[in-house]
Amino acid sequence: MSSNNNTPDEEVPETATAVAEPSAPDAGGDERSFAERVGRRKPISGPDPFEIAVDVAAGVRLFESKRDRQVAIKFGEGRPEDKPSQAVIDKMKEAGFRWNRTDKIWAHPLTPDSAMSVRIEAERLYQEIRGMVRQDKGIETDQGVPF
């Protein structure tokens, strides 16, 4: 004998059970990305190029461009009067930076294999040349790192 009181001809009432059923895609096709369907948003990209460090008094900026795949150092606004000393230029060349006449920057390419080491070396070089520029301009050197 069965423990329920229903007769064989009676319909068994539907009960709520906790069964996870996969949701069927819309008949029209869901064009949203997986991230959008689960409520995550795509990251908002930042400015390109973006500044990594700047010394306003010395007029030296270090920045990176993901789009152009390079790190760059710019002196002032890139005008002839903003040109650094020959000693600074020689340091830039020794470190693999090349003058980009169009953008008026000293640039070093980033490759997937060298990106991390180039970034580290660029930050070290930036600190060194900003000190040289400050000395050339007679600006008191500060002990802080302007990052």
Summary of the structure (lengths in Angstrom):
residues: 147
radius of gyration: 30.9
end to end distance: 81.1
largest distance: 102.7
contacts: 289
relative contact order: 0.14
helix: 27%
strand: 18%
